[in-house]
Each structure stands twice: as C-alpha cells, then as structure tokens.
Amino acid sequence: MTLAVDLDVLRSLLARGAESDDLDYKSSFDLSAKSSVMEIAKDLAAMESLVSGGYIVIGADDAGGPSGTFDASDASSFDEQRVRSKFVSYLGEPLDFSSALHDVDGQPYLLIGVGPNRDGMRIMSKIGQYEDKTVWHESDVFVRRGTSSIRWNQHEARGIIERIVAARKEEWRSDVLETIKAATPAFDPGGFVNVTVEMPEGAFASAVIELIRRGDTVGLDLLRRKVLSDSLGAIGAAVVPGADASAGAIELSDQLYRLDILLALAARYDQRSLFEACSSDLRVIYDAVDESFYYEVPRRFAQGHQQVLVHMYAIGSVLVTDRKWNYLHDLFHLAPISDGDGYWKTIGRKAEVMVARSGLLQDENGTRIGLIEKAKPVTSRLLDLLATVVPDQTSLLVQVDVYRGIALSTGTGERLGAYTNFAFYNSPRAEPAFLTVLDDAEAREALFSGSKEDLKSAYRMLSSTAMREAFAYNGWDGFENRRLHEFVGDPEE
C-alpha cells in the first residue's frame, strides 16, 4: 500500500495546519546526522502500526507553514532511494516507503510516506543509539498516541491485533473460496454461483455480473441481503465498549466494497430496482452508525460516518466514468433515515458534518481537510475491482465533488448543500465537470433542475465559496476556462 507523495498530497497535508496521528511536521532534516535519521525512523516505525500508514512533512513548522530551516539545495541528496536506504539501515526490510522533494511557493519540502506494516507493527530488530542517547531497545514496538510516537501498552497491542485480524479477513475469504472451488468443480464465473459463500471482492464482482447476465433476481437479492447483514454485524461489533474502532472500520469498509459493486454494476447495466434496493440498504447501514441528536458529537463510531462518506465518493466515481447521470443524482440526494425533522437533506452532508465534528476531517481551527485524499484509496480499489481504467483518479474525485455541489445547489441564493472539497485543487482539475453540466443536456437535466440563470448563480456561489476555502493553500482560483468565465461573468455583478 505505497502512499502517494505527489504535490497535491503535500498541499492537502500542509493545509491541515496541525499534526495528527498520521501526520508529523518536521522543521528540518539532516541526512548525514545519525540523530536526525533515527528520530524520524522512530516516527516511521510508529506510523507503520496505523491502518493506513502516515506521512512526515519535512520543512514545515507546527502549523504547517514553511519552517525556513530545511536546506534542500542539494536536491540529489534527497533522491527517494538514497533517503530510503538511510531508514532501512535502522528499520530493516520490508519497508513500504515513498518520498519526494517538492517546492511550494519557493519553499522546499520533503514528503515522506510510510504504509502499514504487513505484520501490524514494527518490532525493532536492534538497539538504536546515537551519542549517549538510546532511542529504542531491541524488540521495542512504537505506536502513535495523538501526535507522539511512544512504546505500546497492553490496550494498544490489543487494538493492533484486532486490526490485523480485520485486515486479513479478505485474504481468508480468498482461501476459503479456493477450497470450495476445488471441492466443487462446477464453481466458475460462467457456471454455478453459490451466493451463500464468503466470497472475496473479486469473486463477488464476477458473481454479481453473472447473476445480472442471467437475470437472477433471487440470487442478487440474497447477495444484497447478506451484505446488509454482514455490514450491520460489523457495525454492531465496532460499537461494543472497548472495541477497536479502526478494526471495525476495516470490516465495515470490506462490506461496503460489496455494496459499492452492487450499486455500480446495477447502474452500469440499468438494473434500476437493484440500485434502489441497494440505496435503501445504504440508508440502513448509515442509520446504524448515525447519532440520534443533532448537537451530539459522534462518540460511538465516528469512523463509520467516514467510511460511508468515502465509499459514496467511490461509487460516484464509477457513475461519472460510466456517465450514469440519473443514478448519480439519486446517490447524491439519498437522505438519511434519521434526518433531524428534515434538517439533514442528504447522507453525504450529514456524514461530512459528523466526521468533521469528530476531528477526522477538521484541524484544530475547524478547517476542513482531506476528504478527497481520504477517498482515493477506496476509489482506486473499487475501480480495480470493476476493471475501470482512469488515468487521473485525483481529477475524477475532484469532479465528483463538483457534480455533487451542482446537484445539491438551487442557484437561488440558498446555502450550498455540500462542502466545496474541490477547493483544495487547482481549477483545471475541476472545470471539466462544470463544462459537462453546461454542455451536456442529459447531464444537466439529471443533475440540475433550475434555469440557465439559476445554473449561473450556482456556479458563482460554488466558485466564490471555493475561493474562500482555497485562500490558505493555493487551490481553486476561480474559472480559468474561457467559456466558463464568460458564462459566469463578473462575480461582483
């Protein structure tokens, strides 16, 4: 699970403005100094125990601003292989490592990403010392507690073990399926489909395609019901006092991939009734992780809100790629069961607010961060499962966010129905979505019900809101495309 270290990722990490368990800012780094390398190696080892790994940004102060103390004048010194070899000498192999040197507004930054350790944690193989200081002992295990890298305790060890078990379940499903196939020669994509077996995701996608091809509504219904049951089971286990939330999020995510497959393929092959049934299931799943009260900060399973949200973006990516505009409209307008007497209009809006309240998509100043970055790995995995090739997944997700914003806008001056997450990215990434709705009659009819003047007003509002959001991190800077600029006109008019 090699982490991306491109410029967009760096900008989004700097925009957080505060460190977290999966993000550390370092003001400087000296590759030639043993002390400097070892201290960062300890942080990398701790981040290997996280479900999705983590990042270190060198050249940033505690608030994500330029430190001014990182010397990268000799860029060749920070070649990825050279940097990697320094850490491997202390941590050993395997090490899921990536790094890149970037320039932002004339300031150098070294972005380092470390993926999760396959064994769930890094056990230090030898003592780590420099001068008269011992950084770690042989067999030490480091974890992240808040923004610190510390030795684990019994509670943290249990959580890591639970996450390892959750992450391995998908592999076990593959092993079980191979055993069943060996015992049942008729089991193949074009033959017998046992809808009761715990199929891995790839086999599940093949089974759904085969059942759709046959028109087997009973088989599809059984698959859908099993996914719903298993999803609710994962949520139930995650909210038990003392349960590890990250492990629960992994199990819920695995089930949501199966629901994603059902929804995406139902739209792709115009199985409207299946799509509606699966959409109803998504509402039930969200309700299971939802909070009862409007002012309550999610305490039971905040990561459940996030999982539903990022999986909706992943589904949206497939629908945009397939140009299934009516299905995209229905996904964006899906309302939560617990809607607060009509206050919460859509699942996406409510989930986004609840995740932000939990601190998962907010820094300490309340600035929204990282939804599109959070959705990237989920989207990539779903596109692979559905054999959908997309050259630039970042731009696709940015455009999904734009389509969502347009679909939930009225153009009548009312507040937006979705946050402008696309604001983190430069204008050319987002503009194709604005152009599609402007030029494609089918897309516009499906996604926006107002007049041309209403659409112009919606575009202006989305742009101005995004510009306010983007001020701190050089993202959206208004419409650059000539046709869009002419259509919108002067925002001050």
TAPE-V587013 format. One record per backbone hydrogen bond with DSSP energy under -1.0 kcal/mol. NH is the residue of the N-H (numbers start at 1). CO is the residue of the C=O. If there is no record, write none. Layout:
BEGIN
nh = [NH	NH]
co = [CO	CO]
END
This chain:
BEGIN
nh = [10	11	12	13	14	15	17	20	23	24	26	33	37	38	39	40	41	42	43	44	45	46	47	48	49	50	54	55	56	57	58	59	60	61	64	67	75	77	78	79	83	84	85	86	87	88	89	90	91	92	97	98	100	102	104	107	109	110	111	112	113	114	115	117	120	124	128	130	133	135	136	139	140	143	145	148	150	152	157	158	159	160	161	162	163	164	165	166	167	168	172	173	174	175	176	177	178	179	180	181	182	183	184	187	191	192	197	199	204	205	206	207	208	209	210	211	212	213	214	216	217	220	221	222	223	224	225	226	227	228	229	230	231	232	233	234	235	236	237	238	239	243	248	249	250	251	252	253	254	255	256	257	259	260	261	262	263	264	265	266	267	268	269	270	271	272	275	276	277	278	279	280	281	282	283	284	285	286	287	288	296	304	306	307	308	309	310	311	312	313	314	315	316	317	318	319	320	321	322	324	325	328	329	330	331	332	333	334	339	343	344	347	350	351	352	353	354	355	356	357	358	359	360	363	366	369	374	375	379	380	381	382	383	384	385	386	387	388	396	397	398	399	400	401	402	403	404	405	406	407	408	409	421	423	424	425	429	430	431	433	435	436	437	438	439	440	444	445	446	447	448	455	456	457	458	459	460	461	462	463	464	465	466	467	468	469	470	473	476	485	486	487	488	489	493]
co = [6	7	8	9	10	11	14	23	20	55	57	30	33	34	35	36	37	38	39	40	41	42	43	44	46	47	114	22	112	24	110	26	26	65	61	59	73	74	75	76	79	80	81	82	83	84	85	87	87	88	95	113	111	109	107	104	102	58	100	56	98	54	96	48	117	140	136	133	130	128	128	124	137	150	148	145	143	141	153	154	155	156	157	158	159	160	161	162	163	164	168	169	170	171	172	173	174	175	176	177	178	179	180	184	188	186	194	197	200	201	202	203	204	205	206	207	208	209	210	211	215	216	217	218	219	220	221	222	223	224	225	226	227	228	229	230	231	232	233	234	235	240	244	245	246	247	248	249	250	251	252	253	255	256	257	258	259	260	261	262	263	264	265	267	266	270	271	272	273	274	275	276	277	278	279	280	281	282	283	284	293	301	302	303	304	305	306	307	308	309	310	311	312	313	314	315	316	317	318	319	323	324	325	326	327	328	329	331	337	340	339	334	346	347	348	349	350	351	352	353	354	356	355	367	363	361	370	371	375	376	377	378	379	380	381	382	384	383	392	393	394	395	396	397	398	399	400	401	402	403	404	406	419	420	421	422	426	427	427	430	431	432	433	434	435	436	440	441	442	443	444	451	452	453	454	455	456	457	458	459	460	461	462	463	464	465	466	470	423	481	482	483	484	485	490]
END
